[in-house]
Amino acid sequence: MSSDLHPSSNRPSGNAGTMSVKTLLLLVCLWGIADAVIESQGWLLRLEGGPDRCAGRVEVLHNGTWGTVCDDGWGAPEGQVVCRQLGCGTLLSVAPGGRYGEGTGEIWLDEVNCTGEEKNLSECRARPLGEHNCQHKEDASVECSDSTIKALGTLQLLNGPNRCAGRVEVLHDHMWGTVCDDGWDLVDAAVVCRQLGCGTALLATGEAHFGKGHDPIWLDEVNCTGREDTLFKCSASMWGRSNCFHGEDAGVICSASGMSVATELRLANGSTRCNGRVEVTHDGTWVALCDEGWGLAEARVACRQLGCGRALAAPGGSHFGHGPSQTWPNIVSCVGTETTLSMCKVKPRGSGICHHGGEASVVCADNSEGDQIRLVNFNSRCAGRVEIFHNKRWGTVCDDNWDLLDAEVVCRQLDCGRALSAPGRAQFGRGDNIIWMDEVNCTGKENMLSTCHARPWGINNCYHGEDAGVVCSDALIPEPAPLRLVNGSHRCAGRVEVFYHDQWGGVCDHSWDMRDAEVVCRQLVCGTALPASEGADFGVGPPQVWLDDVNCQGTEETLRKCQTSPWGESSCSHGKHASAVCSGSDASRFDPVRLVGGPGRCAGRVEVFHNEKWGTVCDDSWDFIDAAVVCRQLDCGVVITAPRQAHFGQGEGPIWLDDVRCTGTEPALSECKAKGWGIHGCKHGEDAGVVCSGSGISDLTSLRLVNNSDPCSGTLEVFHDQRWGGICTDGWDLAEAHVVCRQLGCGAARSAVESTWSGTGDGLIWVDAVECSGTEVSLFECKVKLWGAESCKSKGHAGVSCSGAADGSNSDLAELRLVNGMHRCAGRVEVLHAGQWGTICDDNWNLLDAAVVCRQLGCGRATAAPGQARFGQGMGRIWLDDLSCTGNEDNLSQCQARPWGENNCNHREDAGVVCSGDATTNKSTVRLVGGSHRCAGRVEIFHNQEWGTVCDDSWDLNDAEVVCRQLGCGRAMAAPAEAFFGRGMDPIWLDRVACQGTENTLEECRARRWGTSCSHEEDASAVCSDPTRTEVAEVRLANGPSRCAGRVEVLHAGEWGTICDDNWDLLDAAVVCRQLGCGQATAASGRARFGQGTGHIWLDDLSCTGDEDNLSQCQARPWGESNCNHEEDAGVVCSGANITEEIQIRLANGPNRCAGRVEVLHDHEWGTICDDSWDLKDAKVVCRQLDCGMAVVAPGQAHFGQGSDPIWLDEVECTGTETTFSQCNLGGWGLHNCNHEEDAAVVCSGTNPLQVRVKDGPGPCAGQVEVLYNGTWHGVCSNGWSLLEAGVVCKQLGCGQALAAPVGAHQDGRTLLEGLSCHGTESLLLECQQSGMGPGLCEQGSVAGVVCMKPKGSSSSCSVLVALVALVMVLSGVLLWLNLQRRFMAAAQPGAHQSPGHHSSSATSFQSMGAIYHPAKSEAPEDIDVETTQLMKDDAAP
């Protein structure tokens, strides 16, 4: 600062300075007043971007700068104020969403809230100037009546080249809105064009052809006759009622628009109708399209419109010659998904001729009948079961040889990105139409699946359990969510918000109930709605309320399908918003799940935490739907694959779940249907796995080889996190190289290369370790350590050299597979050469050759080398002949042989191999069914996870000999045919079996495999010499209501044991009922319906035909061999039992089956009943159904302990006359307002109720208590015995009230009844039973007794006896008093007191009526006070 600006010491500091300050203050005040005056006059407004000053985007002047107004809360009241302030008449419409273009600069106002009566916008409430949460795409607009736009009326076409083409918008309630394209057609478009005076309709567009609107969707399901003057006279849904979104906005092109619509299309000058120069009709003649902007996207639409399949090329430059002199005046621009060229966007080209003379052309794949393809049964068009259209029918593809190369072709054909996985075994469900393709063999380069090598159409040996599937990379792209729950602790709980008009808004809670919340939970895949959904408060919602008066039935798939008020119309003045709390929000309700053994938390073996232990899941029926639930529960994205057979290693500990069957909507795996916890027939070799997209493992499908001119050799790189990186060479060898070469379609691996980094990236190593077996089809199926763990010891970068490398070498490492066998390590040998699979001739074929095959495939040692097409005849080329191996080679291509393709053979000589190793060898692949023991019956074999039969064509004793040997059943005695042991069920796996009799397994025999033309009347059988069970099984039914219903028990080795419910059905039950003479079987129950047994589980996997006379004649595992526990005990109900099967009911946690907590079976799960309104009438029905006599009492309040979830019923109402519980008024299942402290119970009299008597007393109302229990009279233990128990005994005896509850002397070794505990209100002693009641040694106790007040049926003599007893009691009291006084006097003398620790407990006996209370002789003097006090209490008791 210069010196002249500093205050001078010579300058006056008095009045002059004061005056300067005053002047400055005055100027500041005047400035503020002037500013206040300007603000009081209101903000300056203008409307921009419109046709005149009275229509356009609202802008406000503040601080000398124009800025826009955000459309949050913008509506008719605000528009009225703007029109009034500008002097533009009345309001025509308001428009949010940048209708008149996006402004620039500041957004001055947000959340403006006017009443509509204000004269100036500044009088309305709003956020402080400049505060907002908006973007310019939300700029508000207004149209006033003084604008020229009024002449356009209430219908407009927007976003087109002129007013006669564009998106249809209609004006309603001062707002412009769109029309949904549901049912929209040329007839409707004609009415629009007529109303606008735009000529005739050329095209009725849909799918937001002219862009998405931003306003309400006013009309849906428009249906015009074509004769209407205006669109508003056409039939349509109510204003604002639609199930659409703006991606379905309708449009129109009228003839007055001047647009040329390519309604007709042809390809000219090509060799077929599906290739040539593109021509369209224009002004009644054919014209060519210029190649400006022409590309593959446009070519795809042209091929689709012509029905010519996939577009292969989009050549320009007049590739098919010059066409007509006239050209189409427009340029077409397509996305590639449109169905016709007319659906693509067009713009005028502006020139009459094509630049450089280039005219557009297209080469289509030509639509063979099998060209159309789709993926079904999943929630994305890019993942699902593969179906192909041929001969006017959709059909499936068999998974034989199905791999990632085949899947790659499917993904390419569908424009779904790259293939991530190629699941088989019907993991996307089984199809129900024809199986069109089998043994598909694509190179991965084809454009259509139908061009891949495969069997002829419809010829296969498959069934729908082998339907192939595909997951493409575009399946990972999430759809935009139109619904969310916010401000909760979990994504499945919170305030409901919907996305509409590019903005999230709330839902008013008017009429909001559980049915509405149920739809929200279903749409979000969050389980079911919980009661907390009603009335929950999740904070203040957004100012915009989109929906009000929601009225759902509860069954709708989405909230859009429910009835509501029009979008944006709400009277939600109270500010309360709807909310939902779904079962998926409470993670603590579900058993936790984790993925173990994979490359991260989102891929691995599935494990569930239950009963404080982690356990695995069996892969029986495991599929993509089940895996999707796991990925969702772990928040790991979408499922990529659902591997089986312990792909991520075998787990340890329990196998918790088996036969999991999810619907896909469950919030957790534990919510899916499955067998009971721990119930399974699996081993850890069947542990299920999951790979989710969140693992990043799918990036391993993006591979490339760099640093080499050959595309099939070089350094390997993987694309992850938008960067290329290498793979560490730790453990890198030929097995991993084989997988890479296979994945890249480069043949077999020649070598596994290790090098220092020389790639195109920055030297990053993404993958630190890879471990493959060599048989995987993709690198992500191997065990990997992913994404920069930085543990690469070698620091080297992995590379490969594949046989497909074009280096001029003649060496070709053979890639092998075994097909048509029972597993991957047995079958016909096929080798890949020149991109095609072929067979090997059996000339000189032997075990040395087979050994090399088994070694190369990692299948152990060779056990057989069959020839003569033992595994069926192959197709195509026979690649090798006269093969000669030493047996030590690592690869079949190292063996000597004729040159590739030279042979003198036919396919009847195709060679085969059986190796020792296979992932499924721990399972039996053959069994005999329907015989009297396991060594006789119908022959069945296990293939593709399913048992099937064998046809008897050429079946003989040699074939049966092999079966008996394989089963360890001795020699074959007979080989019956013609379904001797009954007809089996589909499939029929083998036909024309031809064994020599020396083979070890049936799979080594020659046969026609996996599909035949036989019927089950031709099922083959075998009878072997070594039956393992010949005894006649004695059977009984235990714990049921009668001898003809209950838990099945069999007598073996002198012990009773149970039967496991695996495969238990009515056929098995029929044999039991017949054996017991109980009529027909009416039910075959499992899961220990009649309680859990004890001891041995004698039988498992029982399989009866239903015609046997004795259970031992049925097929089963050997005695005592099972994989079950007693929770799986089988039960039977025969017609002789005469009980209902409508609702199963039981009494739990009681002393016997006729007393306990009431539990009912629903949805395969036992649950309790709430005690609300529970009474004796309800209990009567329970006792009647259980055949338990009369109902004694109906206690509530968890009298027999608290049950566990669920609580199935509440407010049960029975009349007491019903024969079964299901006839009562039960209400809704699972609907209650209770907890388990309110569990209802029942005590029934039983078939043998507890009888009571007194013994060793003066009469029938006094003495030792004895109870008849299980046919034996027992004394009652005195532990816990009191006047409460004594009172119940007196009631039951009819002896009035209890006077005393004396106990006798302890008796060593005597068994007494323990476990009685009464409340005193019971009428019978059996009401006092506890779960542990039974005979015991009564430690520290003695015999209980009772003295009742009123003798049963008292006579005059009894009355005298009672009087005498009373007199004796009085005299005894006097004597006791005198005795007390004497002892008290003696105790007053010094030294009279003893140690207080020497007193003992008292007892009474029944030696005489006068000796009701006798102190023990050893009692200490000071004990007298205690004893007397107790006696007085007893005497005073009523």
Disulfide bonds with the S-S distance in Angstrom:
Cys54-Cys88 2.06
Cys70-Cys134 2.00
Cys83-Cys144 2.00
Cys114-Cys124 2.01
Cys164-Cys198 1.97
Cys180-Cys244 2.00
Cys193-Cys254 1.98
Cys224-Cys234 2.10
Cys274-Cys308 1.95
Cys290-Cys354 1.82
Cys303-Cys364 1.97
Cys334-Cys344 2.02
Cys382-Cys416 2.08
Cys398-Cys462 1.98
Cys411-Cys472 1.99
Cys442-Cys452 2.03
Cys492-Cys526 1.98
Cys508-Cys572 2.22
Cys521-Cys582 2.00
Cys552-Cys562 2.09
Cys602-Cys636 2.03
Cys618-Cys682 2.00
Cys631-Cys692 2.02
Cys662-Cys672 2.07
Cys712-Cys746 2.09
Cys728-Cys792 1.98
Cys741-Cys802 1.97
Cys772-Cys782 2.07
Cys825-Cys859 2.00
Cys841-Cys905 1.95
Cys854-Cys915 1.97
Cys885-Cys895 2.10
Cys935-Cys969 2.00
Cys951-Cys1014 2.09
Cys964-Cys1024 1.94
Cys995-Cys1005 2.02
Cys1044-Cys1078 2.02
Cys1060-Cys1124 1.97
Cys1073-Cys1134 2.05
Cys1104-Cys1114 2.03
Cys1154-Cys1188 2.09
Cys1170-Cys1234 1.99
Cys1183-Cys1244 1.93
Cys1214-Cys1224 2.12
Cys1261-Cys1295 2.02
Cys1277-Cys1338 1.88
Cys1290-Cys1348 2.06
Cys1318-Cys1328 2.01
